[in-house]
Amino acid sequence: MINHLTGLNLTRSDAYRLLAVCFYEPDREMFLEENLCANLAVLMAELSVPVAESCRRMEQGLQENSREELLVEYTALFLGPFGAPAQPYGSVYLDQERQLMGDSTMAIQKIYEEAGVKHETNGPADHIAIELEFMSFLEQRLTQAAATADQAAAADMAAIEARFFNKYLATWAPSLAKAIQAHARLGFYQALSECLLGFISAEQQRLQQSVTLPNS
């Protein structure tokens, strides 16, 4: 039986996963067929994250722009060709050298391994989509631990989640969101940046509260 807190773990896992999808190369038809924006809005509402209007504008952006227009925007924001204004890699924001595959990337790789995750893609491990997917994975593991009353596993996953989120994801994702806001032309990506900001802010509050609660 899934209790309220376990249900919220599953909801957060899905929210992280859908946000991650939005930061890969856009597949407009799939986004529309799967009702991605509407589903994201439902998840965020269940988590009391006030981004309903941003999700609505994401949907509107998908309706108004073609796949080619979205792909051009995606490329201009995240890929270049002459230096992307919204680099989607954590090391660009966290390391003094401001380059890919920095020390923070290697640290994140070790955290993935600690949690039992193998990073097998060609790109750096600190891409925003991969970090969001990792948070989704951790929430799934917390759900499984709760379902089996495995308190040790739950404590381990919760500790990894708090460390990863507070030291890495939360320290650079807002900067990425603001860079997107400053340079995006299309409504989908402008609204996506707002959704990311709102969710990261809500998660910061949640995780800060969790470490101050007694017996947490």
C-alpha positions in Angstrom: 0.0 0.0 0.0 1.3 3.4 -1.0 1.1 6.0 1.8 0.9 9.8 1.3 4.7 10.4 1.7 5.6 7.5 -0.6 3.1 8.8 -3.2 4.8 12.2 -3.1 8.1 10.4 -3.8 6.6 8.9 -6.9 5.2 12.3 -7.9 8.5 14.0 -7.5 10.2 11.2 -9.4 7.8 11.8 -12.3 8.2 15.6 -12.2 12.0 15.3 -12.3 11.7 12.9 -15.2 9.4 15.1 -17.3 11.5 18.2 -16.7 14.6 16.2 -17.8 12.9 15.3 -21.1 12.4 19.0 -21.9 16.2 19.6 -21.9 16.9 17.0 -24.6 16.5 17.7 -28.3 12.9 18.7 -28.6 10.5 16.1 -30.1 7.4 18.4 -30.5 5.1 15.6 -31.7 5.9 13.3 -28.9 5.6 16.1 -26.3 2.1 16.9 -27.7 1.0 13.3 -28.0 2.1 12.4 -24.5 0.5 15.6 -23.0 3.9 16.4 -21.4 3.1 19.9 -20.3 -0.4 19.1 -18.9 1.0 16.1 -17.1 3.9 18.2 -15.7 1.3 20.8 -14.5 -0.6 18.1 -12.6 2.5 16.7 -10.9 3.6 20.2 -9.9 0.2 21.0 -8.5 0.3 17.8 -6.4 3.7 19.0 -5.1 2.3 22.5 -4.4 4.8 24.1 -6.8 3.1 27.2 -8.3 4.1 26.8 -11.9 0.7 26.1 -13.6 0.9 29.2 -15.7 4.4 28.3 -16.9 3.3 24.8 -17.8 0.4 26.3 -19.8 2.7 28.6 -21.7 5.0 25.7 -22.5 2.0 23.9 -24.0 1.1 27.1 -25.9 4.6 27.3 -27.2 4.5 23.8 -28.5 1.3 24.6 -30.3 2.6 27.8 -31.9 6.0 26.7 -33.0 7.1 24.0 -35.4 9.6 21.2 -34.6 12.2 23.0 -36.8 11.7 26.3 -34.9 12.1 24.5 -31.6 15.2 22.7 -32.8 16.8 26.0 -34.0 16.1 27.6 -30.6 17.4 24.5 -28.7 20.6 24.6 -30.8 21.1 28.4 -30.3 20.6 28.1 -26.5 22.4 25.0 -25.6 24.7 23.9 -28.4 26.3 27.0 -30.0 27.8 27.1 -32.7 29.9 30.0 -31.2 29.5 29.3 -27.5 26.1 28.5 -26.2 24.6 31.3 -24.0 22.9 28.7 -21.8 25.4 26.0 -21.3 23.5 22.9 -19.8 26.5 21.6 -17.9 27.1 22.1 -14.2 30.9 22.5 -14.4 30.6 25.6 -16.6 29.0 27.3 -13.6 30.7 25.5 -10.7 34.4 25.2 -11.6 36.8 28.1 -11.8 37.9 27.1 -15.3 34.3 27.3 -16.5 34.8 24.4 -18.9 33.3 21.0 -19.6 34.4 17.9 -17.7 35.8 19.8 -14.7 36.4 18.6 -11.2 32.7 18.9 -10.3 31.8 16.6 -13.2 34.2 13.9 -11.8 32.7 14.4 -8.3 29.2 13.9 -9.7 30.2 10.8 -11.5 31.4 9.4 -8.2 28.0 10.2 -6.6 26.2 8.4 -9.4 28.4 5.3 -8.8 27.8 5.6 -5.0 24.1 5.3 -5.7 24.5 2.4 -8.0 24.1 4.3 -11.3 26.3 3.8 -14.3 26.6 6.9 -16.6 27.0 5.3 -20.0 26.2 8.2 -22.4 28.8 9.9 -24.5 28.3 13.4 -23.0 29.4 14.8 -19.6 27.6 13.5 -16.5 26.6 16.9 -15.3 24.2 17.8 -18.1 21.0 19.3 -16.6 18.8 16.5 -18.0 21.0 13.8 -16.5 21.1 15.4 -13.1 17.3 15.8 -13.1 17.0 12.1 -14.1 19.3 11.2 -11.3 17.0 12.9 -8.8 14.1 11.0 -10.4 16.0 7.8 -9.8 16.8 8.7 -6.2 13.1 9.4 -5.5 12.2 6.0 -7.0 14.8 4.3 -4.7 13.3 6.1 -1.7 9.9 4.8 -2.7 11.2 1.2 -2.9 12.9 1.5 0.4 9.8 2.7 2.1 7.7 0.0 0.5 10.1 -2.7 1.9 10.6 -0.8 5.2 14.3 -0.7 4.5 15.3 2.1 6.8 19.0 1.8 6.1 18.5 2.1 2.4 16.1 5.0 2.8 18.6 6.8 5.0 21.4 6.2 2.5 19.4 7.5 -0.5 18.1 10.5 1.4 21.6 11.5 2.4 22.9 11.1 -1.2 19.9 13.1 -2.5 20.4 16.0 -0.1 24.2 16.1 -0.7 23.8 15.9 -4.5 21.0 18.5 -4.7 22.4 21.0 -2.3 26.0 20.9 -3.4 25.5 20.5 -7.1 22.1 20.8 -8.8 20.6 23.6 -6.7 23.8 25.7 -6.9 23.8 26.0 -10.7 20.4 25.1 -12.1 19.0 28.6 -11.2 21.9 30.2 -13.2 21.0 28.1 -16.2 17.3 29.0 -15.9 18.2 32.7 -15.8 20.5 32.4 -18.8 17.6 30.7 -20.7 15.3 33.5 -19.7 17.8 36.1 -21.0 18.3 34.5 -24.4 15.2 32.4 -25.3 13.0 33.8 -28.0 10.3 31.1 -28.0 7.6 30.8 -25.3 8.3 27.1 -24.7 11.9 27.7 -23.5 11.0 30.9 -21.6 8.3 29.1 -19.7 10.5 26.0 -19.2 13.1 28.2 -17.4 10.4 29.5 -15.1 9.2 25.9 -14.4 12.8 24.8 -13.6 13.3 27.8 -11.3 10.1 27.2 -9.4 10.7 23.5 -8.9 14.3 23.9 -7.8 13.2 26.6 -5.3 10.5 24.4 -3.9 12.9 21.4 -3.6 15.4 23.6 -1.8 12.8 24.4 0.8 11.7 20.8 1.2 15.3 19.4 1.6 16.3 22.2 4.0 13.2 21.4 6.1 14.0 17.6 6.0 17.4 18.0 7.5 16.1 20.2 10.4 13.3 17.9 11.4 13.9 15.7 14.4 14.6 12.1 13.6 14.9 12.8 9.9 
